[in-house]
Amino acid sequence: MSTFLLELGTEELPADFTRIALSELKEHIASDMSSCRLDHGKIYCTSTPRRIVVSIEELALSASDLIEERKGPPALQAFKDGKPTQAAIGFSKSAKVDLDSLEIRETPKGPFVFAKVVEKGLSASELLSQLLPKWIFSIQGRRFMRWGSGAARFSRPIRWIVSLLDEEIISFSLEGSDPVVTSGRQSRGHRLHSQSFEIPSAGEYIKLILDKGVQVDREKRRELIKDMVSRISLDLDAKPDLPNNLLEELTDLLEAPLLINGTIEEKYLDLPSEVLSTVMKVHQRYIPLYLSNSSIDPLSLDARKNLIASFLCIVNSLPDSLETVRKGNERVLKARLADAKFFFDADLALPSLKRLDKLRNVTFAEGLGSLYDRVERMQWISDELIKQINPNDSHFVLSVRRATKLCKHDLVSNMVGEFPELQGLMGGKYLIAEGEPREVALAVLEHYQPRGAGDDMPASESGALLAITDRLELLLSIFVKGERPSGSSDPYALRRAGNGILQILWSKKWKLDLFKLISLSCDHWSNLFPDFKIGAKTLKDDLCYFIRQRIITLLEESAVDQDIVQSVAGETIPIKDILSDPLDAKLRAELLSKMRASGELQNVQAVVTRAARLASQGELSLDIISTNQVVDPNLFESRSESQMLKVLETLEPIIREESNDRYEKLARGLAAGADALSEFFDGKESVMVMVESSEIRTNRLNLLSILRNQASVIADFSCIK
């Protein structure tokens, strides 16, 4: 068994490239090795900014032989008087075997000639020289490039290749590269160690490359960065702000991580902590340090109670140059923070109300007017939302209206122009600095939440309502233009907007009639934009269907079984029933999941499904849930009918409740009555529903129809498997 090494040396690769490419490359290699019958042990793929490395352990020196049997002509045709005929000779030639090796075997159709064909496995060297160019060019990614005059494409120019099977060079060239790169044993160390060096054998690579200043193991680099940051943060009694995405990026930007502890001038702590953090993390890839006991007020105007005047920087430098690099990074950060302070002071000098007029000069989207026009449309929506959410709280109403008017003012501020990540956040801070009520400032700050999966929801009611307003306005305005998300194309992030509306409603447990709101809004929007020629009904149908799909997607992503999701929000449920209270669908889906986990669902479903199947032969309307006037106890012939009536009469008042737990009570009632319902069908006193007497038959069908209708308040049980 041998060890194989491939090192693909490049110019600096994009930080997010190899994380995606490595897993795909590993799968590709494993598949090809299996197809070629080349036995191997662990396939190890790793990377640094300048190299992609593949190591294959316990590699066989040659592929295993392929042995297969081929069936030839019937024995009577292949041999005459014990001598081979032309048929046997032709078969032996096509199978590439000697005539003497042909065998005659009995088959269900009589004796036939068989040949054992052996295809010798190629050597590992031969196979690898064929496969390696294919593996390299199978790596895919965004923004691939050509270099020189060659036709080869890769993420960055390929400069060298090490390809070794133990001590042997596996020779191949990358056609189309300029200049043509040929494999060898010549590698390169850290960028600051410019000299190249030889790798004598594949097994010595890790030690040699480490001696040249490169930690090639990506996971070890990641853990090294985490450990360095943790140790110095502990010494400084600070909390490092090192989110996973920044950690992953730093891991892929460095070959030999070293840590620098830089300082920040005290005066810059007068800036909000989010400004300092954004400059450091997003723009400089530095790690901010928070006071270990800090709790951040999102509306705070300075960082003195949150951040310490220090930062961490992970660099790719040599140890003897760290002091020079530290001073350089401090100068760069100082310049960035000086710009930020200038923008902050300039913004505070201009009242937010005066910024509103500037929104008239910023186009929202083609045909949809300016950002100022968008804010006016948002004010219309927020007024409609207030009517449903909390119309009687005058303080809430005033806060929402004020926040809606001012929610986009910071989009034309200097700070957000330079740091778009801070939109909303700076808007809230500027308002609090001007003396606006905290509720108004917080709503403006929160109305962009959630920004994506896993993000925080708006904490305040005003912020939640404004966040729904913002997303619904976006959906209405883009839909009225006739644009829809398609496949992976969603340039306006409409799916995220739809998800956000539902996530906020669910987190706040608001019972909002979204169907009514969409219907009113579509009438209003079709009048606002007659030139787009999309009628209110078409707009409403499209938007309602879109929101239903978002409900289905979110429920499935929260681990609700697909059949349960369909039973509460699928095509069999009227869309008005789903959107008249989106929270309702979520509560019912969660209840059914809970019943499935406890084992209650199966019995209830079996009875309800059977009842619904028979009830379909009756004529009782689907909206009748009371047995009054449709079921006559005087027509009962069995105790099982009386027991079933008792179950239905117990369930009816529960359905009419307005309590939050009515579905759970209804489900428990169905589960508790499952035995009585089963008795109606299969017990000792069971009855035949489809009897000759039309009166009795209708009476029994009505019993079943009421059961079906009451159960359908929870779900369409026919969808549940």
C-alpha positions, 0 to 999 in steps of 0.5 A: 500500500502506498500514499498519494499526494496532490498539491495544486499551487495557485495564486491566493484563492477567494476565502469562500471557494475551497470550503465548497470545493473540497467536499465536492472534490472528495466525492468525485475522487471517491467515485472515480477510484471505485469505478477504476477498482482502485482500493484505497484508505482515507481520502484527505482534502484540505486547503490554504489560500495558495494550495489545494491538497489531496492525500490518499492513504493505503492506496493499492499499487494497481487496480483489481482485475475485472473478471466477468463471464460471457455467454456464447453460442449454443454448444451444438453450433460451437462444436461439431464432432468435438471440433470448434466451428466458426461460431466458437472461433468467432466467439473466442476472438471477440472475448479475447480468450483461447479456444481451449479455455471455452467451457460448456455449461447447462442452462435452462435453454440447453448447453451453451459455450461460456468464456471467462474474460479477465481485464487486468487492472491498470497500475495506480500510476497509469490511472492517476495520470489519466484522472488527475487533470480531470479531478482538477478541472472538475472543481467548480466555483464562482467567477472562474478566470483564464490567465495568460493566453491559455484556455484553461479556467480556474478560480485563480491561476495555477502555478505549480503541481506536486504529484507523488505516489510515495517517491514516484512522480505521477507525470501529467500536464495541464493543457490550456494553462499559460505557461503549461504547468507540469507535475513534479515534486517542487513545492513552495512554502509561506508567501514570505518564504519565496524559495521553492523546495522539493518533496522527496515522498508523499509521506513527508509532505506535512512535516516539510510544509510545516517547516516552511511556515505553512499549516496546511491542515485547515481544521488545525488552523481554525482551532489554532485561531480560536485558541489564540483568541480565547487565551488573549481574551481571557488575559484581557478579561474580555469577550471576543466578537468572533462569529463563525463566518468571520472565523471561517473566513480568517481560516481561509485567508491565512497559511500560518496564523499569528495574533496581534493585539492592537489598540484603539484611540479612546476618543473613538469609543464615542462612536456606537459600538456597532459602528466600531464592530462593523468597521473592524469585522466587516471591513478589516476582518479584525476581532472586536473585544467587549467588556466581559460584563457588558450588556449592549443597549441597541440604542446606545450612542457610544461604546464606552460601556461595551467595548475595550480600546483594543482589538485582535488581528490574525495575520499571515506575517513572520514573527519578527515583523509583528510589531511593524504589522501591528502599527500598520493595522492600527493606522489603517483602523484609525483612518477608517474610524476617523471617517466613521466619526466624521460621518456620525458627527455630520449626520447628528448635525442634520435633523432626521425630518430634514432627511425625509425630503432627500428620499424623494431623490432616491428611486425605489424601483423602476415604475414604483417611484421614490423611497419617499413614495414607498414610505407613504405606501407603508403608512397606508399599510401600517394604518390597516395593520393597527386596526387589527393589532391594537387600535385602542392603544393611542400610545401604540398607534402614535408610536407606530405612525411616527416610526413608519414615517421616519423608518427610512430616513437613515438610508440617505445618511452619510453613515449608512451610505458608507456602511449599508450594514447599519441601516435601521440601526443608525436610524434608531440611534439618530432618533434617540439622539434627537429626543424621539420616544424610545418606542419610535427609535426602537421600532425603526431599529428593529423593522429590518429584523429578521434579516435572515434565517436564525436572526432575532425577531423584533422585540417591541410590538411597534417594531414587529408591526413596522417590520411586517409593514415593510415586507408586505409593501415590498411584496405588493409593489414588486408583485404589482410590477408582475415580477415573481421569484423563479427558481433560484432567482429572487433579486428582491429577496421576496421569499425572505420577506414572506418568511419574515412576515410569518415568522414575526406573526408566529413569534408574537402569536398575533392572530392577524387576518392576513387574507383580509389585509392582502385583499384590501391592499391589492385593491389599493395597489391596483388603483395606485399603479394602473399602468402595470395593468394587473387587476386586484384579483390576479394580484391577490391570488398570486400573493395569497398563493405565494404566502401559502407556499411560504407557510408550507416551506417554513413548517417543513423546515421546522421538521413538521412531516410533509403530510401534516403540513399538507393537512393544515395548509395544502391545496385541499384547504381553502386559501382564505381559511389558511391566511385568515389566521396564519398562526392557526395553521402553525398551532395545528401542525405542531399539535398534530406532530405532538399527537403523532409522537405520542401515538394518538394520531393514528387511531384518531385518523383511522376513525375520521378517515373512515367516517369521511369516506362514508360521509361523502355519500351524504349531503350535509354541508361541510360547515355544519358542526352541530348535531341539532336539527340534523341528527334525530336520536329517536331513529337510533337502533343501537347504543353505539349511535348514542355513544357517538352522538355523545362524543360529537355533543362534547366536541361542539362547544370546544370548537366554538371556544376562543381559547388558545388551547381549543385545538388541544382540547378538541384533539384530546376529545377525538382521542378520548372518543376513538373507542366509541367511534370504533364501536360504531363501525366494528363493535358488538353493537355496530351499525350498517350505515347504508341501510334501506330506510332512507331516514335511518341512512340519512341520520347515520350519514349525518352523524358521520358528516358532523364527525368529519366536519368537527375533525376538519377544524383541526386538519384535512385528515385525508392528507395524513398518511 
